[in-house]
Amino acid sequence: MSTSSTIVPKSIGGDGREPGAESREFLSFCPPDVHPSTRIIALCGPNDWQDNASPENDGWFFSDFFLFHYILEDTHIFRSSNQLWFTCVDPKTQVSKYKEYVHGSRSGDRRVVLDETFLNRIEASKNIRVIPPKDLLERFLATLRSETQIAARENQPVLVLIFGHGNTDRFGVAIGGQGSPENAPRLTREKFNSAIRTGVNLSLAITSCYSGGWILKPMAGSPLCPARKLNISGMTAVSDKETSRAWASSQSCGRAGGSIYATAVFNALVNMSKPSSPDSSDAMFDEDELTTSPTYINLCSSVYEAYKEHDPFYHTHGISFSAQDDKWDSEWRTRSGFPLVDYEKKWNELRQVSSTQQPSGKSSTLTPDPTAALGFTGSIGRGYQNVVKAKARTYMDSFPGPDNTGANAVHSRLKQWLAGRKCHEEVLVYLNDNLDYRLAAMQLASQYVSFLELQFPDGLAFDTEAWCNDLTLKSVNDDCSTDAQSKLEKYKQVRGYIIDTDLFGRPMVGQGFWYTKPTEYLAIALLESSSLSIDEIRNTIDRLVRHESYPPLVC
């Protein structure tokens, strides 16, 4: 890559603060800048309600959290101005209950990022704050407010890392709380923005579902304050209409290894750190490049390329970027806040594990619990269990979508229970409410298709994920990729319009996260069973929304 080469933000999922900025060209390299003295603030949202922090459930967020805590720790080479890492689950408790957390692909290089050997190191760092779940959000916001005030005064960059579940309506991230994660308090863009000191150089990396909304969509406006986008340097795992994904759990190991996006960011940091390493053997950079430094857009491009390597369906997931004040050609460390350290060396120091290896003292997720015959803790009768189990089998046989998305976090608990794992009464009621919502939403989608007289299979029998994956691969690989790309773009427009109209509503308290399949199914049915234009399809959807001929929901 030449030092005079340029990158267009739009080509890698970049979005402009000012109109047209995403279509301009920005240099990939710039003169070296002073090593930034970053202030780092990280937040891990999930709680441990009914073992929610287990590596088999929402533990993949903690895998991301502890990976970055390890690689960004202060050393004699790199020392941040300050680091504060917020969680509501004590690492000692996690190690005691769940033994270890890993990061990486089940078929690739997978390393331990938290086990008993890390505890002394964590204690010595003195920067992890374990906050009561009910107070976690407010403590984070108070810290964000004070840290950005100091950073603005001292002219220091701020790097914020957020790990947790997101929602579709306001893109809020679930933080703490004392019950199921979808009912947790939400960190919204508005709360985040109100806590930031104006003018501070702030970069945000966020892994939640629908996280692209943080940088792609304007915040709610008012007569005195017009709608506007967050003016930050943002790196998000997905677009505003997609769910983020963890590395898939292996059948034998039963543990997700963090998010695919976090791996892509880490691999990009490895690549960015190589050119400036004195003993680097990397031959990609010429002599001129060794006297310059990559720009922020170069880092974003590196993340984009790393993500492409890991996810064949990257095109539909839509990882997104923004640059504060559209300064894409700022030096990458100054703009992003990430330091220049030997990330690859740090990774190689972690203990490697096989994808089939069990955590110490843990049995396989899919091995039936020998105490299962004794029933579960609680007082609900076996008849209720059988009813819920029948719903669970129906649901899991209905092509409900990938297990490794944040929106489908309930799949792990359903599989554990169907495999014989003992289930607490509170969890069983939670699973039943989730199933009622998801099956009813899918039934409503099928009724819409029937009402519109579309000749299409029933929703429970149609695999939307396979359809989307097949079309995505065709759009990239086939000779007829132009037709496939056009069809894929039309599908995304239709699905996006259904989401925006809120045709399927939102789950009630206790019913889990918003279910994506009904929207996907209806969009596919409209595309495959009619020759309607985009405008005609929108009119059809509007008719349903206005209840002009609303099909009854049969329960």
Stockholm file with secondary structure:
# STOCKHOLM 1.0

chainA/1-555         MSTSSTIVPKSIGGDGREPGAESREFLSFCPPDVHPSTRIIALCGPNDWQDNASPENDGWFFSDFFLFHYILEDTHIFRSSNQLWFTCVDPKTQVSKYKEYVHGSRSGDRRVVLDETFLNRIEASKNIRVIPPKDLLERFLATLRSETQIAARENQPVLVLIFGHGNTDRFGVAIGGQGSPENAPRLTREKFNSAIRTGVNLSLAITSCYSGGWILKPMAGSPLCPARKLNISGMTAVSDKETSRAWASSQSCGRAGGSIYATAVFNALVNMSKPSSPDSSDAMFDEDELTTSPTYINLCSSVYEAYKEHDPFYHTHGISFSAQDDKWDSEWRTRSGFPLVDYEKKWNELRQVSSTQQPSGKSSTLTPDPTAALGFTGSIGRGYQNVVKAKARTYMDSFPGPDNTGANAVHSRLKQWLAGRKCHEEVLVYLNDNLDYRLAAMQLASQYVSFLELQFPDGLAFDTEAWCNDLTLKSVNDDCSTDAQSKLEKYKQVRGYIIDTDLFGRPMVGQGFWYTKPTEYLAIALLESSSLSIDEIRNTIDRLVRHESYPPLVC
#=GR chainA/1-555 SS CCTTCEECGGGGTEECSSTTGGGSCEESEECCCCCCCCEEEEEECCCCGGGTTSTTTTHHHHHHHHHHHHHTCCCSSCCCSEEEEEESSCHHHHHHHHCCEEESCTTSCEEEEESGGGHHHHHHHTCEEECCGGGHHHHHHHHHHHHHHHHHHHTCCEEEEEESCBCSSSCCEECCCSSCGGGSCEECHHHHHHHSCTTCCEEEEECSTTTTHHHHSCCCCBTTBCCCCCCSEEEESSCTTCCCBBCCCCTTTCCCCSBHHHHHHHHHHHHHHSTTCTTCCCCSSCTTGGGSEEBHHHHHHHHHHHHHHHCTTHHHHCCEEECGGGCTTSBHHHHHCCCCCCHHHHHHTSCEECTTCCCTTCCCTTSCCTTGGGCCSSSCCHHHHHHHHHHHHHHHTSCCCCTTBGGGTHHHHHHHHHTTCCCCHHHHHHHHHHHHHHHHHHHHHHHHHHHTTCCCCCGGGCCHHHHHHHHHHHHHHSTTHHHHHHHHHHHHHHHHHHHHHTTTCCCCTTSCSCCCHHHHHHHHHHHHSCCCCHHHHHHHHHHHHTTTTCCCCCC
#=GC SS_cons         CCTTCEECGGGGTEECSSTTGGGSCEESEECCCCCCCCEEEEEECCCCGGGTTSTTTTHHHHHHHHHHHHHTCCCSSCCCSEEEEEESSCHHHHHHHHCCEEESCTTSCEEEEESGGGHHHHHHHTCEEECCGGGHHHHHHHHHHHHHHHHHHHTCCEEEEEESCBCSSSCCEECCCSSCGGGSCEECHHHHHHHSCTTCCEEEEECSTTTTHHHHSCCCCBTTBCCCCCCSEEEESSCTTCCCBBCCCCTTTCCCCSBHHHHHHHHHHHHHHSTTCTTCCCCSSCTTGGGSEEBHHHHHHHHHHHHHHHCTTHHHHCCEEECGGGCTTSBHHHHHCCCCCCHHHHHHTSCEECTTCCCTTCCCTTSCCTTGGGCCSSSCCHHHHHHHHHHHHHHHTSCCCCTTBGGGTHHHHHHHHHTTCCCCHHHHHHHHHHHHHHHHHHHHHHHHHHHTTCCCCCGGGCCHHHHHHHHHHHHHHSTTHHHHHHHHHHHHHHHHHHHHHTTTCCCCTTSCSCCCHHHHHHHHHHHHSCCCCHHHHHHHHHHHHTTTTCCCCCC
//
